[in-house]
Amino acid sequence: LGHTIVYGSRDPTRNEVVALVERTGSGASATTPAESVVGADIVVLAVPGTAVEAVTKSLGDLSGKIIIDPTNAIDRSDDGFLVLVYESSAAEVIQNAAPGAFVVKAFNTLNWQTMVDPDSSGGPVSIPLVGDNAEAKATVAGLVEGMGLEAIDLGPLRYARHVEGMLLVWIHNRFYEGDGPAFDYHLRKTQ
């Protein structure tokens, strides 16, 4: 969509990273995580949900940057069901690790197949957004809509835990109920 993409990787010369950069095209590049955020307006923190605090702190000063949090920090409970790891949310852990940044929770309820081909879902897929900064959410909403998806503002960052919980329902339905049906979230306008 015309954005400059810089991937951060612990090993930017790894074959998979080089192939990703080539597939991305349009002047994309890869470097270390800390170097990848220098000069960035938006940082997508696509890491395991349980690593968000350590990774965020390792990136240096992120003040003034928008951080998109697509993570889900989940674990399995004693009864076999999935649970959220953090008492608050991964998004709030990120915000605490980078207090001068603008964290927006987004994309955590979307599987990769639908992200690649939104039409496969049979209609516009709604991407829940939560965050405390209206301008940052509007910027992320523009990215969402540029991908052929539909942004839905669900409120402040403290609601991130509830958005993260949506994934638990999706995973349970899809994988733990005998390969149940996949589903996506669709906004329905009311009168």
C-alpha positions in Angstrom: 0.0 0.0 0.0 3.0 2.3 -0.4 4.4 2.0 3.1 8.1 1.5 3.8 8.4 -1.9 5.6 11.4 -2.7 7.7 11.3 -6.1 9.4 13.1 -6.6 12.7 14.6 -10.0 13.1 17.2 -11.5 15.5 18.8 -12.9 12.3 18.0 -10.6 9.3 20.1 -12.7 7.0 18.2 -16.0 7.7 16.8 -17.5 4.5 13.2 -17.1 5.6 13.7 -13.4 6.4 15.4 -12.8 3.1 12.6 -14.5 1.3 10.0 -12.5 3.2 11.7 -9.2 2.2 11.8 -10.4 -1.5 8.1 -11.3 -1.4 7.2 -7.9 0.2 9.1 -6.0 -2.5 8.6 -2.2 -2.7 11.9 -1.4 -1.0 11.3 -3.6 2.1 14.3 -4.5 4.2 15.3 -6.3 7.3 17.6 -5.5 10.2 17.7 -6.1 13.9 14.6 -5.4 16.0 16.1 -2.3 17.7 17.3 -0.8 14.4 14.0 -1.6 12.6 12.0 0.9 14.8 14.4 3.8 14.3 12.5 6.4 12.3 9.3 4.3 12.3 6.0 5.9 12.8 4.2 2.6 13.4 5.6 -0.6 15.0 3.8 -3.9 14.5 4.8 -6.0 17.5 4.3 -9.5 15.9 5.9 -11.6 18.6 4.7 -14.3 20.9 2.3 -12.8 23.4 4.3 -13.9 26.4 7.4 -12.0 25.0 5.8 -8.6 24.6 7.3 -6.9 27.7 10.8 -8.0 27.1 10.7 -7.3 23.3 9.1 -3.9 23.8 11.8 -2.9 26.4 14.5 -4.1 24.0 13.4 -1.7 21.3 14.5 1.4 23.1 12.5 4.6 23.4 9.2 4.2 21.4 7.7 7.5 22.5 5.4 9.1 20.0 5.2 5.9 17.9 2.0 3.9 17.3 2.4 0.3 18.4 0.0 -2.2 16.8 -0.5 -5.2 19.1 -1.7 -8.3 17.3 -0.6 -10.6 20.0 -2.4 -13.1 22.1 -0.8 -14.3 25.3 -2.5 -17.7 26.0 -1.7 -20.8 27.9 -3.5 -24.1 28.7 -5.1 -24.5 32.1 -5.2 -27.7 34.1 -8.5 -28.7 32.6 -7.2 -28.3 29.1 -8.9 -25.1 28.2 -7.0 -22.0 27.0 -6.6 -19.1 29.3 -5.2 -15.6 29.0 -1.7 -15.3 30.6 -1.9 -11.7 31.8 -4.3 -10.4 34.5 -4.6 -7.2 32.5 -3.8 -7.7 28.8 -0.8 -8.0 26.5 -1.7 -4.6 25.1 -1.5 -3.0 28.6 1.8 -4.8 29.3 3.2 -3.2 26.1 1.8 0.2 27.1 3.5 -0.1 30.6 6.8 -1.0 28.9 6.5 1.9 26.5 4.5 4.6 28.3 5.2 7.3 25.7 3.9 5.2 22.8 0.3 4.9 21.5 -0.7 1.2 21.7 -3.6 0.0 19.6 -4.8 -3.6 19.9 -5.7 -4.9 16.4 -5.6 -8.0 14.2 -5.5 -10.5 17.1 -8.9 -12.0 16.1 -8.0 -12.5 12.5 -6.4 -15.7 11.1 -3.7 -15.4 8.5 -5.8 -16.9 5.7 -8.5 -14.3 6.1 -5.8 -11.5 6.3 -4.4 -12.7 3.0 -7.8 -13.1 1.3 -10.5 -11.1 3.1 -13.1 -12.1 0.5 -12.8 -15.7 1.6 -14.9 -14.9 4.6 -17.9 -13.9 2.5 -18.0 -10.2 3.4 -16.0 -7.5 5.1 -14.3 -8.8 8.2 -14.4 -6.5 11.2 -11.2 -5.9 13.1 -11.7 -4.8 16.7 -9.5 -1.8 17.7 -8.9 -0.7 21.3 -6.6 2.1 22.4 -6.5 5.3 24.4 -5.5 7.7 21.6 -8.1 8.5 19.0 -5.6 9.7 16.4 -3.6 6.5 16.7 -6.8 4.4 16.4 -7.8 6.4 13.3 -4.4 5.7 11.7 -4.7 2.0 12.4 -8.2 2.0 11.1 -6.9 3.5 7.8 -4.4 0.6 7.6 -7.2 -1.9 8.3 -9.4 -0.5 5.6 -6.5 -0.3 3.2 -6.3 -4.1 3.5 -9.9 -4.6 2.5 -11.1 -5.1 6.1 -13.4 -3.1 8.3 -12.3 -1.4 11.5 -14.5 -1.3 14.5 -13.6 0.9 17.5 -14.4 -1.0 20.7 -13.1 1.6 23.2 -10.2 2.2 25.5 -7.1 0.1 25.9 -8.4 -1.3 29.2 -10.9 -3.3 27.0 -7.9 -5.1 25.3 -8.3 -8.1 27.6 -11.9 -8.6 26.3 -10.7 -8.4 22.7 -7.9 -10.9 23.5 -10.5 -13.2 25.0 -12.3 -13.3 21.6 -9.4 -15.4 20.3 -9.9 -18.0 23.0 -13.5 -18.5 21.7 -12.2 -18.7 18.1 -9.5 -21.2 18.9 -11.7 -23.4 21.1 -14.5 -23.4 18.4 -12.1 -24.1 15.5 -9.7 -26.6 17.0 -11.1 -28.2 20.1 -14.6 -29.0 19.0 -13.7 -31.6 16.4 -12.4 -29.1 13.8 -15.4 -26.9 14.2 -16.2 -24.1 11.8 -14.0 -21.1 11.4 -15.7 -17.8 12.0 -14.8 -14.1 11.6 -16.3 -11.0 13.2 -18.5 -8.9 11.0 -19.9 -5.5 12.0 -23.6 -5.3 11.5 -25.0 -1.7 11.4 -28.2 -1.2 13.4 -30.9 1.3 12.6 
